[in-house]
Amino acid sequence: MIKLSGSVGSVLKWKGSEVWFVMPDQTVYEAIEKMADKAVGALLVISVGKLVGIISERDYARKVILKGKSSKTTRVKEIMTSPVVSVPPDKDVEECMSIITKNRIRHLPIIENEKLLGVVSIGDLVKWVVSEQEETIEHLQNYISSKYPT
């Protein structure tokens, strides 16, 4: 098995740290509208500068649509997932993938000293791993071709 390397902080620097969020008292409709506008599947829920939850398309489907609620009257705080699973920036990528798999989540906020630094998705981690493996393959190909002339 290939050992994954790098910290989730490195992934965050590589992908960018822009975070999309809503507040707990906003409607679910506003949250879904923002997800569609930003082309994301989840938003962090921030209150008084602190991460208090996360709302995803899955939350919407299971806690609004299937329950027969209205997205225009239901508040984000009623359906958000809380507390949020998060990690510090020095957590390695392999551990983060394990945390995501174990908790059956797709987004992982990165927090240091109670400050939100950003969020990575399972897609971001997979892209990081693929990029790292491509780099390793390139190094090996360069090593082989310089060692054994064609």
Contacts in CASP RR format, 6 or more apart in sequence:
PFRMAT RR
TARGET T0000
AUTHOR 0000-0000-0000
METHOD contacts of the structure
MODEL  1
MIKLSGSVGSVLKWKGSEVWFVMPDQTVYEAIEKMADKAVGALLVISVGK
LVGIISERDYARKVILKGKSSKTTRVKEIMTSPVVSVPPDKDVEECMSII
TKNRIRHLPIIENEKLLGVVSIGDLVKWVVSEQEETIEHLQNYISSKYPT
2 133 0 8 1.000
3 94 0 8 1.000
4 92 0 8 1.000
4 93 0 8 1.000
4 94 0 8 1.000
4 97 0 8 1.000
4 129 0 8 1.000
4 132 0 8 1.000
5 92 0 8 1.000
5 93 0 8 1.000
5 94 0 8 1.000
5 132 0 8 1.000
6 92 0 8 1.000
6 93 0 8 1.000
6 132 0 8 1.000
7 89 0 8 1.000
7 90 0 8 1.000
7 91 0 8 1.000
7 92 0 8 1.000
7 93 0 8 1.000
8 87 0 8 1.000
8 89 0 8 1.000
8 90 0 8 1.000
8 91 0 8 1.000
8 92 0 8 1.000
8 93 0 8 1.000
8 96 0 8 1.000
8 108 0 8 1.000
8 110 0 8 1.000
8 120 0 8 1.000
8 125 0 8 1.000
9 89 0 8 1.000
9 90 0 8 1.000
9 110 0 8 1.000
9 117 0 8 1.000
10 93 0 8 1.000
10 128 0 8 1.000
11 93 0 8 1.000
11 120 0 8 1.000
11 124 0 8 1.000
11 125 0 8 1.000
11 128 0 8 1.000
12 89 0 8 1.000
12 110 0 8 1.000
12 117 0 8 1.000
12 118 0 8 1.000
12 120 0 8 1.000
14 128 0 8 1.000
15 120 0 8 1.000
15 124 0 8 1.000
15 127 0 8 1.000
15 128 0 8 1.000
16 118 0 8 1.000
17 117 0 8 1.000
17 118 0 8 1.000
18 118 0 8 1.000
19 44 0 8 1.000
19 116 0 8 1.000
19 118 0 8 1.000
19 119 0 8 1.000
20 34 0 8 1.000
20 35 0 8 1.000
20 38 0 8 1.000
20 40 0 8 1.000
20 43 0 8 1.000
20 44 0 8 1.000
21 43 0 8 1.000
21 44 0 8 1.000
21 45 0 8 1.000
21 46 0 8 1.000
22 30 0 8 1.000
22 31 0 8 1.000
22 34 0 8 1.000
22 43 0 8 1.000
22 44 0 8 1.000
22 45 0 8 1.000
22 46 0 8 1.000
22 55 0 8 1.000
22 76 0 8 1.000
23 45 0 8 1.000
23 46 0 8 1.000
23 47 0 8 1.000
23 76 0 8 1.000
24 45 0 8 1.000
24 47 0 8 1.000
24 52 0 8 1.000
24 53 0 8 1.000
24 75 0 8 1.000
24 76 0 8 1.000
24 77 0 8 1.000
24 80 0 8 1.000
25 75 0 8 1.000
25 76 0 8 1.000
25 77 0 8 1.000
26 75 0 8 1.000
26 76 0 8 1.000
27 71 0 8 1.000
27 72 0 8 1.000
27 73 0 8 1.000
27 74 0 8 1.000
27 75 0 8 1.000
27 76 0 8 1.000
28 55 0 8 1.000
28 60 0 8 1.000
28 64 0 8 1.000
28 69 0 8 1.000
28 71 0 8 1.000
28 72 0 8 1.000
28 74 0 8 1.000
28 75 0 8 1.000
28 76 0 8 1.000
28 78 0 8 1.000
28 79 0 8 1.000
29 71 0 8 1.000
29 72 0 8 1.000
30 76 0 8 1.000
31 43 0 8 1.000
31 55 0 8 1.000
31 60 0 8 1.000
31 76 0 8 1.000
32 57 0 8 1.000
32 60 0 8 1.000
32 71 0 8 1.000
34 43 0 8 1.000
35 41 0 8 1.000
35 42 0 8 1.000
35 43 0 8 1.000
35 57 0 8 1.000
41 56 0 8 1.000
41 57 0 8 1.000
41 106 0 8 1.000
41 107 0 8 1.000
42 54 0 8 1.000
42 55 0 8 1.000
42 56 0 8 1.000
42 57 0 8 1.000
42 106 0 8 1.000
42 107 0 8 1.000
42 121 0 8 1.000
43 54 0 8 1.000
43 55 0 8 1.000
43 56 0 8 1.000
44 51 0 8 1.000
44 53 0 8 1.000
44 54 0 8 1.000
44 84 0 8 1.000
44 109 0 8 1.000
44 116 0 8 1.000
44 119 0 8 1.000
45 51 0 8 1.000
45 52 0 8 1.000
45 53 0 8 1.000
45 54 0 8 1.000
45 55 0 8 1.000
45 76 0 8 1.000
45 77 0 8 1.000
45 80 0 8 1.000
45 82 0 8 1.000
46 52 0 8 1.000
46 116 0 8 1.000
50 114 0 8 1.000
51 84 0 8 1.000
51 86 0 8 1.000
51 109 0 8 1.000
51 111 0 8 1.000
51 116 0 8 1.000
52 77 0 8 1.000
52 80 0 8 1.000
52 82 0 8 1.000
52 84 0 8 1.000
53 80 0 8 1.000
53 81 0 8 1.000
53 82 0 8 1.000
53 83 0 8 1.000
53 84 0 8 1.000
54 80 0 8 1.000
54 81 0 8 1.000
54 82 0 8 1.000
54 84 0 8 1.000
54 107 0 8 1.000
54 109 0 8 1.000
55 76 0 8 1.000
55 79 0 8 1.000
55 80 0 8 1.000
55 81 0 8 1.000
56 81 0 8 1.000
56 106 0 8 1.000
56 107 0 8 1.000
59 79 0 8 1.000
59 80 0 8 1.000
59 81 0 8 1.000
60 71 0 8 1.000
60 79 0 8 1.000
63 69 0 8 1.000
63 78 0 8 1.000
63 79 0 8 1.000
64 70 0 8 1.000
64 71 0 8 1.000
64 74 0 8 1.000
64 79 0 8 1.000
84 109 0 8 1.000
85 99 0 8 1.000
85 103 0 8 1.000
85 105 0 8 1.000
85 108 0 8 1.000
86 108 0 8 1.000
86 109 0 8 1.000
86 110 0 8 1.000
86 111 0 8 1.000
87 95 0 8 1.000
87 96 0 8 1.000
87 99 0 8 1.000
87 108 0 8 1.000
87 109 0 8 1.000
87 110 0 8 1.000
87 111 0 8 1.000
88 110 0 8 1.000
88 111 0 8 1.000
88 112 0 8 1.000
89 110 0 8 1.000
89 112 0 8 1.000
89 117 0 8 1.000
91 99 0 8 1.000
93 125 0 8 1.000
93 128 0 8 1.000
93 129 0 8 1.000
96 108 0 8 1.000
96 120 0 8 1.000
96 125 0 8 1.000
97 122 0 8 1.000
97 125 0 8 1.000
97 129 0 8 1.000
99 105 0 8 1.000
99 108 0 8 1.000
100 106 0 8 1.000
100 108 0 8 1.000
100 122 0 8 1.000
100 125 0 8 1.000
106 121 0 8 1.000
106 122 0 8 1.000
106 123 0 8 1.000
107 119 0 8 1.000
107 120 0 8 1.000
107 121 0 8 1.000
107 122 0 8 1.000
108 119 0 8 1.000
108 120 0 8 1.000
108 121 0 8 1.000
109 116 0 8 1.000
109 118 0 8 1.000
109 119 0 8 1.000
110 116 0 8 1.000
110 117 0 8 1.000
110 118 0 8 1.000
110 119 0 8 1.000
110 120 0 8 1.000
111 117 0 8 1.000
END
